Amino acid sequence: VMTDDDKRLTAVHEGGHALVGHALPQADPVHKVTIIPRGRAGGYTRSLPLTDKTYQRRSEMVDHLAVGLAGRTAEELVFGDPSTGAHNDIEQVTNLARRMVMEYGMSDRLGPMKYGQPEGEVFLGRDYVRHQDYSDEVASIIDEEVRKLITRAHDEARAACSPARNRRASSMSVGLVILMLRSLPGTTLTST
């Protein structure tokens, strides 16, 4: 059973995802937002592309990073104190940013190269381990590039959540609507 404080926190968190997902031009449209708990998640925001995609552009991935950090950003802006609720978002954003740099060649500084080769077979109880086929200096640059992508995405999420930029809504007002309704179809965001 969620406490009222947890419901408010979850509503603001999910409201942040929905608001930034709606505000950024390359983000997939928000399909549904809910604070009804599912498994270990207190709520979720579901975004779906308008069409099936074979490829993703860098700009789409950058907006995806910002949407991923938007829940934590909304918590920071509304409460001044982020929670552990964003742990999975942070993990996913970090993994995507690392793939952008190491696998997709989306770092201007490192260029279009793939860094790290999977080592061993994946089977029960074992995950992919990367063979480090690059120097410690390059590993440091990879970390810097990943951090730069995440920092820019966090800044973009903060800007998109700001009432000055997004006059139609704020993280708090979207969060309050979600709190009252417990669930919100994505079309509600586009009709306001």
C-alpha positions as CSV (number, residue, x, y, z in Angstrom):
1,V,0.0,0.0,0.0
2,M,1.4,3.3,-1.0
3,T,1.4,6.2,1.5
4,D,0.0,9.6,0.4
5,D,3.6,11.0,0.3
6,D,4.7,8.1,-2.0
7,K,1.7,8.8,-4.2
8,R,2.6,12.5,-4.4
9,L,6.2,11.7,-5.2
10,T,5.3,9.1,-7.8
11,A,2.8,11.5,-9.4
12,V,5.4,14.3,-9.7
13,H,8.0,11.8,-10.9
14,E,5.7,10.3,-13.6
15,G,4.4,13.8,-14.4
16,G,8.0,14.9,-15.2
17,H,8.4,12.0,-17.6
18,A,5.1,12.8,-19.3
19,L,5.8,16.6,-19.5
20,V,9.3,16.3,-20.9
21,G,8.1,13.5,-23.3
22,H,5.4,15.8,-24.6
23,A,7.7,18.9,-24.8
24,L,10.7,17.4,-26.7
25,P,10.3,17.2,-30.5
26,Q,12.2,13.9,-31.0
27,A,10.6,12.0,-28.1
28,D,8.0,9.3,-28.7
29,P,4.5,10.5,-27.9
30,V,3.3,9.7,-24.3
31,H,0.7,7.0,-24.5
32,K,-0.2,6.5,-20.8
33,V,0.8,7.7,-17.4
34,T,-0.2,6.0,-14.2
35,I,0.7,5.9,-10.5
36,I,-1.0,2.5,-10.0
37,P,1.9,0.3,-8.8
38,R,3.0,-2.5,-11.1
39,G,5.5,-4.9,-9.5
40,R,8.3,-3.0,-7.9
41,A,7.5,0.2,-9.9
42,G,5.4,2.8,-8.1
43,G,4.0,3.9,-11.5
44,Y,5.0,4.3,-15.1
45,T,4.9,6.5,-18.1
46,R,4.6,4.6,-21.4
47,S,5.7,6.3,-24.7
48,L,5.1,4.6,-28.0
49,P,6.5,5.6,-31.4
50,L,3.9,6.6,-34.1
51,T,5.4,4.1,-36.5
52,D,7.6,1.0,-36.4
53,K,11.3,2.1,-36.5
54,T,14.3,0.2,-37.8
55,Y,16.8,2.9,-36.8
56,Q,17.1,5.6,-34.2
57,R,18.7,9.0,-34.9
58,R,21.1,10.5,-32.4
59,S,18.6,13.4,-31.7
60,E,15.9,10.8,-30.8
61,M,18.3,9.1,-28.4
62,V,19.3,12.3,-26.8
63,D,15.6,13.2,-26.2
64,H,15.1,9.7,-24.9
65,L,17.9,10.4,-22.3
66,A,16.2,13.6,-21.2
67,V,12.8,11.9,-20.9
68,G,14.5,9.1,-18.8
69,L,15.9,11.7,-16.4
70,A,12.8,13.8,-16.3
71,G,11.2,12.0,-13.3
72,R,14.2,12.6,-11.1
73,T,14.4,16.2,-12.4
74,A,10.8,16.8,-11.5
75,E,11.4,15.5,-8.0
76,E,14.4,17.9,-7.7
77,L,12.4,20.9,-8.9
78,V,9.2,20.2,-6.9
79,F,10.6,18.7,-3.6
80,G,14.2,19.9,-3.7
81,D,15.2,16.3,-2.8
82,P,15.4,13.4,-5.2
83,S,14.3,9.9,-4.2
84,T,15.5,6.4,-5.0
85,G,12.5,6.0,-7.3
86,A,14.7,7.0,-10.3
87,H,17.2,4.2,-9.8
88,N,16.0,2.2,-12.8
89,D,15.7,5.3,-14.9
90,I,19.3,6.2,-14.1
91,E,20.5,2.7,-15.0
92,Q,18.7,2.8,-18.3
93,V,19.9,6.2,-19.2
94,T,23.5,5.3,-18.3
95,N,23.3,2.2,-20.4
96,L,21.9,4.0,-23.4
97,A,24.5,6.8,-23.2
98,R,27.3,4.2,-22.9
99,R,26.0,2.4,-25.9
100,M,25.8,5.6,-27.9
101,V,29.5,6.3,-27.2
102,M,30.9,2.7,-27.3
103,E,28.7,0.9,-29.9
104,Y,27.0,3.5,-32.1
105,G,29.9,5.9,-32.6
106,M,27.9,8.9,-31.5
107,S,30.7,10.7,-29.8
108,D,32.3,13.6,-31.7
109,R,35.4,13.2,-29.6
110,L,35.9,9.5,-30.2
111,G,34.5,9.2,-33.6
112,P,32.7,6.4,-35.3
113,M,34.4,3.5,-33.6
114,K,33.1,0.6,-31.5
115,Y,34.9,0.1,-28.2
116,G,34.8,-3.2,-26.3
117,Q,34.0,-6.6,-27.6
118,P,31.6,-9.0,-25.8
119,E,33.4,-11.8,-24.2
120,G,32.0,-15.3,-23.5
121,E,28.6,-16.7,-24.0
122,V,25.5,-15.6,-22.2
123,F,23.8,-18.3,-20.2
124,L,22.0,-18.6,-16.9
125,G,23.7,-16.7,-14.2
126,R,26.2,-14.9,-16.5
127,D,25.9,-11.7,-18.3
128,Y,27.9,-10.2,-21.1
129,V,31.3,-9.1,-20.1
130,R,33.2,-6.6,-22.3
131,H,36.8,-7.2,-23.2
132,Q,38.5,-3.9,-22.9
133,D,40.3,-3.5,-26.2
134,Y,41.2,0.2,-25.6
135,S,43.6,2.1,-23.3
136,D,42.9,3.5,-19.9
137,E,43.1,6.9,-21.4
138,V,40.3,6.0,-23.9
139,A,38.3,4.5,-21.1
140,S,38.5,7.8,-19.3
141,I,37.3,9.7,-22.4
142,I,34.4,7.2,-22.7
143,D,33.4,8.0,-19.2
144,E,33.6,11.8,-19.9
145,E,31.5,11.5,-23.0
146,V,28.9,9.4,-21.2
147,R,28.8,11.9,-18.4
148,K,28.5,14.8,-20.9
149,L,25.5,13.2,-22.6
150,I,23.8,12.5,-19.3
151,T,24.5,16.0,-17.9
152,R,23.1,17.6,-21.1
153,A,20.0,15.4,-20.9
154,H,19.5,16.4,-17.3
155,D,19.8,20.1,-18.2
156,E,17.4,19.6,-21.1
157,A,14.9,17.8,-18.8
158,R,15.2,20.7,-16.2
159,A,14.6,23.3,-18.9
160,A,11.6,21.4,-20.3
161,C,10.1,21.1,-16.8
162,S,10.5,24.8,-16.1
163,P,7.2,26.7,-16.2
164,A,9.0,29.5,-18.1
165,R,9.6,27.2,-21.0
166,N,6.5,25.1,-20.8
167,R,3.7,27.4,-20.0
168,R,1.0,24.8,-20.5
169,A,2.0,22.7,-17.6
170,S,4.5,22.2,-14.8
171,S,5.8,19.0,-13.2
172,M,3.7,19.9,-10.2
173,S,0.4,20.5,-12.0
174,V,0.8,17.4,-14.2
175,G,1.7,15.4,-11.0
176,L,-1.4,16.7,-9.2
177,V,-3.7,15.7,-12.1
178,I,-2.1,12.2,-12.2
179,L,-2.5,12.0,-8.4
180,M,-6.2,12.8,-8.7
181,L,-7.0,10.5,-11.6
182,R,-4.4,7.8,-10.8
183,S,-4.0,7.2,-14.5
184,L,-3.9,9.6,-17.5
185,P,-4.1,8.8,-21.2
186,G,-1.4,10.5,-23.3
187,T,-4.1,12.2,-25.4
188,T,-5.0,14.3,-22.4
189,L,-1.5,16.0,-22.6
190,T,-2.0,17.0,-26.2
191,S,-5.6,18.3,-25.7
192,T,-4.7,20.9,-23.0
